[in-house]
Amino acid sequence: MKFLDAWSESACRKVARHSSRRGFLASASKLILGATVLPLLPVARAAKPGPIADEIPMDADPGDPQSCDYWRYCAFDSYLCSCCGGSHNSCPPGTVPAKIAWIGTCRNPADNLNYLISYNDCCGSSSCGRCPCSRHEGSKPIYSVSQSNDVNWCSGTDYSFLPTCSTAVVIGVAAD
């Protein structure tokens, strides 16, 4: 046991001769700062992402995108871009998608799964006026703005008048 005491004493004295308190404090500060910054680093935290609009096979995407009864339009309130020169997931030429959107959860009858749908207004010209569609399944009152379909989402763009039409883009499979 005396050997262990003598060895640890000599090691401590050697460290004390070759280091300073300021150096120790600087090293300890770097360690603490590094430990607090570590959780801020970007990490892929999501599990396997669900399919997005272009990854859903055509046979698993039943219905007519030019009909208000299309399954993606369950919380829709606008004109269909598929009737205005665009498609159910892209804006017509001459318009830009709004920077903000409302979301809904719709059940796909082909696979019986719920999908998160991002409804994006297309802004940039006057209202299309063709294929109006207003479905309010799961729509929230105006106090829950992010889930309401009764807001002019073009107000955040350079084109702050009424939207031309709206798209319905699948974000992914909704978690149960």
PAVOTOR-757834 format. One record per residue (C-alpha): residue number from 0; residue in three letters; x, y, z. Coordinates in Angstrom, 3 decimals, m for minus. Example, Ala and Ser with C-alpha at 12.3 -4.5 7.8 and 13.67 -1.06 7.14 Angstrom:
BEGIN
 resi resn       xx       yy       zz
    0  Ala   12.300   m4.500    7.800
    1  Ser   13.670   m1.060    7.140
***
This chain:
BEGIN
 resi resn       xx       yy       zz
    0  Met    0.000    0.000    0.000
    1  Lys    2.929    2.323    0.699
    2  Phe    4.089    1.809   m2.855
    3  Leu    0.736    3.022   m4.209
    4  Asp    0.818    6.088   m1.927
    5  Ala    4.377    6.945   m2.972
    6  Trp    3.607    6.492   m6.659
    7  Ser    0.440    8.671   m6.545
    8  Glu    2.278   11.364   m4.540
    9  Ser    5.121   11.493   m7.057
   10  Ala    2.684   11.602   m9.996
   11  Cys    0.724   14.464   m8.423
   12  Arg    3.912   16.444   m7.709
   13  Lys    5.093   15.925  m11.298
   14  Val    1.788   17.192  m12.672
   15  Ala    1.887   20.159  m10.267
   16  Arg    5.407   21.109  m11.443
   17  His    4.438   21.094  m15.117
   18  Ser    0.997   22.690  m14.963
   19  Ser   m0.684   25.769  m13.533
   20  Arg   m4.058   26.532  m11.980
   21  Arg   m4.900   28.838  m14.882
   22  Gly   m4.129   26.087  m17.364
   23  Phe   m6.346   23.699  m15.436
   24  Leu   m9.187   26.235  m15.341
   25  Ala   m8.801   26.895  m19.085
   26  Ser   m8.952   23.163  m19.875
   27  Ala  m11.929   22.622  m17.560
   28  Ser  m13.748   25.600  m19.151
   29  Lys  m13.196   24.194  m22.645
   30  Leu  m14.532   20.828  m21.526
   31  Ile  m17.653   22.366  m19.978
   32  Leu  m18.275   24.603  m23.004
   33  Gly  m17.850   21.657  m25.372
   34  Ala  m20.290   19.581  m23.327
   35  Thr  m22.945   22.305  m23.538
   36  Val  m22.505   22.840  m27.304
   37  Leu  m22.582   19.133  m28.189
   38  Pro  m26.425   18.793  m28.100
   39  Leu  m26.720   21.719  m30.534
   40  Leu  m24.912   19.910  m33.342
   41  Pro  m27.135   18.772  m36.218
   42  Val  m28.192   15.160  m35.961
   43  Ala  m30.644   13.199  m38.067
   44  Arg  m33.193   12.455  m35.361
   45  Ala  m36.101   11.353  m37.523
   46  Ala  m36.864    7.746  m38.070
   47  Lys  m37.411    6.448  m41.564
   48  Pro  m39.205    9.223  m43.469
   49  Gly  m42.553    8.427  m44.995
   50  Pro  m43.224    8.610  m48.709
   51  Ile  m43.575   11.997  m50.333
   52  Ala  m45.814   13.022  m53.206
   53  Asp  m43.634   11.772  m56.037
   54  Glu  m42.806    8.496  m54.270
   55  Ile  m46.386    7.242  m53.967
   56  Pro  m46.999    4.781  m56.826
   57  Met  m49.832    5.675  m59.189
   58  Asp  m51.852    2.582  m58.232
   59  Ala  m51.596    3.646  m54.568
   60  Asp  m52.819    7.151  m55.429
   61  Pro  m56.431    6.528  m56.507
   62  Gly  m58.846    9.153  m57.705
   63  Asp  m58.966   12.085  m60.055
   64  Pro  m56.855   15.134  m59.022
   65  Gln  m59.299   17.331  m60.977
   66  Ser  m62.209   16.247  m58.756
   67  Cys  m62.975   17.692  m55.338
   68  Asp  m63.576   14.114  m54.138
   69  Tyr  m59.867   13.255  m54.553
   70  Trp  m58.605   11.788  m51.270
   71  Arg  m55.850   14.410  m50.782
   72  Tyr  m58.396   17.239  m50.682
   73  Cys  m60.008   16.294  m47.345
   74  Ala  m59.192   19.708  m45.750
   75  Phe  m59.084   21.753  m48.952
   76  Asp  m60.600   25.206  m49.474
   77  Ser  m59.533   26.799  m52.760
   78  Tyr  m59.452   26.217  m56.507
   79  Leu  m57.710   23.047  m57.716
   80  Cys  m54.347   23.759  m59.375
   81  Ser  m54.877   20.641  m61.481
   82  Cys  m57.662   22.580  m63.274
   83  Cys  m55.628   25.787  m63.557
   84  Gly  m52.553   24.634  m65.477
   85  Gly  m50.666   23.012  m62.617
   86  Ser  m51.141   19.676  m60.891
   87  His  m52.182   18.430  m57.478
   88  Asn  m48.571   18.929  m56.274
   89  Ser  m47.217   21.804  m58.432
   90  Cys  m48.260   25.394  m59.073
   91  Pro  m49.291   26.604  m62.543
   92  Pro  m46.788   28.643  m64.592
   93  Gly  m46.563   32.282  m63.522
   94  Thr  m47.355   31.559  m59.874
   95  Val  m45.202   30.829  m56.837
   96  Pro  m46.057   28.707  m53.806
   97  Ala  m46.739   30.617  m50.599
   98  Lys  m44.004   30.399  m47.985
   99  Ile  m46.459   29.126  m45.384
  100  Ala  m49.176   26.502  m45.683
  101  Trp  m51.862   24.693  m43.752
  102  Ile  m51.799   20.975  m43.106
  103  Gly  m54.320   18.197  m42.946
  104  Thr  m54.391   14.458  m42.394
  105  Cys  m56.178   12.445  m45.065
  106  Arg  m56.783    8.704  m45.386
  107  Asn  m55.654    7.130  m48.657
  108  Pro  m58.317    4.558  m49.612
  109  Ala  m55.782    2.450  m51.550
  110  Asp  m53.586    1.518  m48.570
  111  Asn  m55.870    2.733  m45.739
  112  Leu  m53.048    4.825  m44.225
  113  Asn  m53.302    8.397  m42.985
  114  Tyr  m51.000   10.875  m44.749
  115  Leu  m49.947   14.393  m43.769
  116  Ile  m50.916   16.738  m46.574
  117  Ser  m49.434   20.221  m46.999
  118  Tyr  m51.879   22.565  m48.700
  119  Asn  m49.888   25.296  m50.427
  120  Asp  m51.510   28.317  m52.028
  121  Cys  m50.081   29.336  m55.402
  122  Cys  m49.766   33.126  m55.609
  123  Gly  m49.007   35.454  m58.485
  124  Ser  m52.028   36.032  m60.653
  125  Ser  m55.736   36.483  m60.208
  126  Ser  m57.878   33.679  m58.908
  127  Cys  m58.251   30.751  m61.316
  128  Gly  m62.009   30.465  m60.893
  129  Arg  m62.193   26.845  m62.116
  130  Cys  m62.808   23.730  m60.031
  131  Pro  m63.680   25.300  m56.676
  132  Cys  m63.329   22.838  m53.827
  133  Ser  m64.274   23.371  m50.205
  134  Arg  m64.005   20.396  m47.878
  135  His  m63.584   20.880  m44.169
  136  Glu  m62.935   17.382  m42.818
  137  Gly  m60.777   17.919  m39.728
  138  Ser  m60.548   21.683  m40.271
  139  Lys  m59.919   23.681  m37.104
  140  Pro  m61.464   27.021  m36.141
  141  Ile  m59.510   30.178  m36.926
  142  Tyr  m57.846   30.287  m33.482
  143  Ser  m55.716   27.335  m34.566
  144  Val  m54.313   29.148  m37.598
  145  Ser  m51.776   26.517  m38.708
  146  Gln  m54.545   23.971  m39.172
  147  Ser  m57.206   26.259  m40.585
  148  Asn  m58.028   26.484  m44.270
  149  Asp  m59.742   29.894  m44.010
  150  Val  m56.615   32.089  m44.148
  151  Asn  m55.041   33.923  m47.089
  152  Trp  m51.597   32.291  m47.039
  153  Cys  m50.355   34.514  m49.901
  154  Ser  m50.092   37.475  m47.526
  155  Gly  m46.483   36.466  m46.743
  156  Thr  m45.372   36.751  m50.390
  157  Asp  m44.877   39.571  m52.867
  158  Tyr  m48.340   38.703  m54.217
  159  Ser  m50.535   39.431  m51.216
  160  Phe  m53.896   39.201  m52.948
  161  Leu  m56.048   36.099  m53.073
  162  Pro  m54.397   32.849  m54.206
  163  Thr  m54.719   31.546  m57.756
  164  Cys  m55.212   27.953  m56.607
  165  Ser  m53.821   25.474  m54.077
  166  Thr  m51.829   22.244  m54.216
  167  Ala  m52.010   19.160  m51.985
  168  Val  m48.512   17.752  m51.418
  169  Val  m48.023   14.584  m49.394
  170  Ile  m45.446   15.205  m46.657
  171  Gly  m45.373   11.675  m45.291
  172  Val  m47.253    8.973  m43.438
  173  Ala  m48.948   10.253  m40.273
  174  Ala  m47.778    8.642  m37.036
  175  Asp  m50.496    6.701  m35.256
***
